Amino acid sequence: MKLPDGDPRDSGVDVAETTTLYLVERVKRGDPEALAVLMGRFLPRLQRWASGRLPGGVRDLADTSDLVQDVLLQSFRKIEGQDFGRDGALQAYLRQAILNRIRDEFRKARRRPDVAELESAQPDEGPSPLEAAIGRQALDRYEAVLAGLRPGDREAIIARIELGFTYDEVAQLLGKSNANAARMAVERALARLVEQLRT
């Protein structure tokens, strides 16, 4: 079987030394290389996940990429006292930190009035207040139901659906034996999520 380019098994590196939990322990000891690996692992996916969540009016004030990078750096600096039982817990922790920061940015933006001049001939192309409220309510409902799931189910959904991890990566994060086992875990978690959303 040919290993993918950059696979640690191909370079003679012990695979255990590339796990997220091992890298977190190295970051706690001040290892900048481990920090760089973790940033490279989580930054692109979390930027994609956050890009759809930052309201349009806030994007001018805080670029999504910069916001996510800043949150990750701050989170890794404060990681000393954190205990992550398994790989997927770090991803959930980082996602929640970004979500909290997005909410903070949204609150800040709501306190500041817009300075642009309005033209009477310019139609509002954004969602109506009702559409915005329905979208926010649906998102809040999803977040509430997601938070109520078992940690393994929540981590499976976040990894696969929100962050776009491959099934191989989900298997590694959740400690599953292979990609097929991870796929089945994601499908079961999604079924539980849908069932809870219907109630």
C-alpha positions as CSV (number, residue, x, y, z in Angstrom):
1,M,0.0,0.0,0.0
2,K,1.4,3.4,-1.0
3,L,1.4,5.9,1.8
4,P,0.2,9.5,1.1
5,D,2.9,12.1,0.7
6,G,4.0,13.5,4.1
7,D,2.6,10.5,6.0
8,P,4.7,10.1,9.2
9,R,4.8,6.3,8.7
10,D,6.7,6.9,5.5
11,S,9.4,9.1,7.1
12,G,10.3,6.8,9.9
13,V,8.6,9.1,12.5
14,D,6.8,7.3,15.3
15,V,3.1,7.8,14.5
16,A,2.4,8.1,18.2
17,E,4.6,11.3,18.2
18,T,2.2,12.9,15.6
19,T,-1.0,12.5,17.6
20,T,-2.8,15.6,18.7
21,L,-2.5,14.7,22.4
22,Y,1.2,14.2,22.1
23,L,1.7,17.5,20.3
24,V,-0.4,19.3,22.9
25,E,1.9,17.9,25.7
26,R,4.9,19.2,23.7
27,V,3.2,22.7,23.3
28,K,2.6,22.7,27.1
29,R,6.4,22.3,27.5
30,G,7.0,25.2,25.1
31,D,7.9,23.4,21.9
32,P,7.4,25.8,19.0
33,E,7.6,23.0,16.4
34,A,4.6,21.2,18.0
35,L,2.7,24.5,18.0
36,A,3.4,24.9,14.3
37,V,2.2,21.4,13.5
38,L,-1.0,21.9,15.5
39,M,-1.6,25.3,13.9
40,G,-1.1,23.7,10.4
41,R,-3.5,20.9,11.3
42,F,-6.4,23.0,12.7
43,L,-6.1,26.5,11.2
44,P,-7.3,25.9,7.6
45,R,-10.3,23.8,8.6
46,L,-11.3,26.2,11.4
47,Q,-11.0,29.1,9.1
48,R,-13.4,27.4,6.6
49,W,-15.8,26.6,9.4
50,A,-15.7,30.1,10.8
51,S,-16.0,31.9,7.5
52,G,-19.7,31.2,7.2
53,R,-20.4,32.1,10.8
54,L,-19.0,35.6,11.0
55,P,-21.8,38.1,10.1
56,G,-21.2,40.3,7.1
57,G,-21.1,43.6,9.0
58,V,-18.4,42.2,11.3
59,R,-16.2,40.9,8.6
60,D,-14.9,44.4,7.9
61,L,-13.9,44.8,11.5
62,A,-12.2,41.5,11.9
63,D,-11.0,39.4,9.0
64,T,-12.1,35.8,9.6
65,S,-8.7,34.3,8.9
66,D,-7.0,36.7,11.3
67,L,-9.7,36.1,13.9
68,V,-9.3,32.3,13.8
69,Q,-5.5,32.5,13.9
70,D,-5.6,34.9,16.8
71,V,-8.0,32.6,18.7
72,L,-5.8,29.5,18.1
73,L,-2.7,31.3,19.2
74,Q,-4.4,32.5,22.4
75,S,-5.9,29.1,23.0
76,F,-2.5,27.4,22.7
77,R,-0.9,29.9,25.0
78,K,-3.6,29.1,27.7
79,I,-3.5,25.3,27.1
80,E,-1.3,24.7,30.1
81,G,-4.1,23.9,32.5
82,Q,-6.3,22.1,30.0
83,D,-6.8,18.3,30.0
84,F,-7.9,16.8,26.8
85,G,-9.0,13.2,27.3
86,R,-8.7,12.4,23.6
87,D,-7.7,14.0,20.3
88,G,-11.3,15.2,19.4
89,A,-11.6,17.1,22.6
90,L,-9.0,19.7,21.4
91,Q,-10.9,20.3,18.2
92,A,-14.2,20.9,20.2
93,Y,-12.4,23.2,22.6
94,L,-10.9,25.3,19.7
95,R,-14.2,25.4,17.9
96,Q,-16.0,26.7,21.0
97,A,-13.3,29.3,21.6
98,I,-13.8,30.6,18.0
99,L,-17.5,30.6,18.4
100,N,-17.2,32.6,21.6
101,R,-14.9,35.1,19.8
102,I,-17.4,35.4,16.9
103,R,-20.1,36.2,19.4
104,D,-17.9,38.8,21.1
105,E,-17.2,40.4,17.7
106,F,-20.9,40.4,16.8
107,R,-21.8,42.1,20.2
108,K,-19.1,44.7,19.6
109,A,-20.4,45.4,16.1
110,R,-23.9,45.8,17.3
111,R,-22.8,48.5,19.8
112,R,-21.2,50.6,17.0
113,P,-23.4,52.4,14.5
114,D,-22.6,52.1,10.8
115,V,-20.9,55.2,9.4
116,A,-21.9,54.7,5.8
117,E,-24.3,57.1,4.1
118,L,-27.6,55.5,3.0
119,E,-29.0,56.1,-0.5
120,S,-32.7,55.9,-0.9
121,A,-32.4,54.2,-4.2
122,Q,-30.1,51.4,-2.9
123,P,-32.2,48.3,-2.0
124,D,-31.2,46.2,1.0
125,E,-29.9,42.9,-0.4
126,G,-29.5,41.2,2.9
127,P,-32.0,39.0,4.6
128,S,-35.1,40.5,6.1
129,P,-35.3,40.8,9.9
130,L,-37.6,37.8,9.9
131,E,-35.3,35.7,7.7
132,A,-32.3,36.7,9.9
133,A,-34.3,35.7,13.1
134,I,-35.3,32.3,11.7
135,G,-31.7,31.6,10.6
136,R,-30.4,32.6,14.0
137,Q,-33.1,30.5,15.8
138,A,-32.2,27.5,13.6
139,L,-28.5,27.9,14.3
140,D,-29.1,28.3,18.0
141,R,-31.3,25.1,18.0
142,Y,-28.6,23.2,16.2
143,E,-25.9,24.4,18.6
144,A,-28.1,23.5,21.6
145,V,-28.9,20.0,20.3
146,L,-25.2,19.5,19.3
147,A,-24.1,20.5,22.8
148,G,-26.5,17.9,24.3
149,L,-25.1,15.0,22.4
150,R,-22.5,12.6,23.9
151,P,-19.0,14.0,23.5
152,G,-18.0,11.3,20.9
153,D,-21.1,12.0,18.8
154,R,-20.5,15.8,19.0
155,E,-16.8,15.4,18.1
156,A,-17.7,13.1,15.1
157,I,-20.2,15.6,13.7
158,I,-17.9,18.6,14.2
159,A,-14.9,16.8,12.7
160,R,-16.7,15.5,9.6
161,I,-19.5,18.0,8.9
162,E,-18.2,21.3,10.2
163,L,-14.5,21.0,9.8
164,G,-14.4,18.7,6.7
165,F,-12.0,16.1,8.1
166,T,-11.7,12.9,6.0
167,Y,-12.9,9.7,7.5
168,D,-9.3,8.6,8.0
169,E,-8.7,11.8,10.1
170,V,-12.0,11.3,12.0
171,A,-10.8,7.7,12.8
172,Q,-7.6,9.1,14.2
173,L,-9.4,11.8,16.2
174,L,-12.0,9.4,17.7
175,G,-9.6,6.4,18.1
176,K,-11.5,4.3,15.6
177,S,-9.8,1.4,13.9
178,N,-10.3,2.6,10.3
179,A,-12.1,5.0,8.1
180,N,-15.2,2.8,7.7
181,A,-15.6,2.6,11.5
182,A,-15.4,6.4,11.6
183,R,-18.0,6.7,8.8
184,M,-20.4,4.5,10.8
185,A,-19.8,6.6,13.9
186,V,-20.5,9.8,12.0
187,E,-23.7,8.4,10.5
188,R,-24.9,7.2,13.9
189,A,-24.1,10.6,15.4
190,L,-26.0,12.4,12.6
191,A,-29.0,10.1,13.1
192,R,-29.0,11.0,16.8
193,L,-28.7,14.7,16.0
194,V,-31.6,14.6,13.5
195,E,-33.7,12.7,15.9
196,Q,-33.1,15.4,18.6
197,L,-33.8,18.2,16.2
198,R,-37.2,16.7,15.3
199,T,-38.3,16.7,19.0
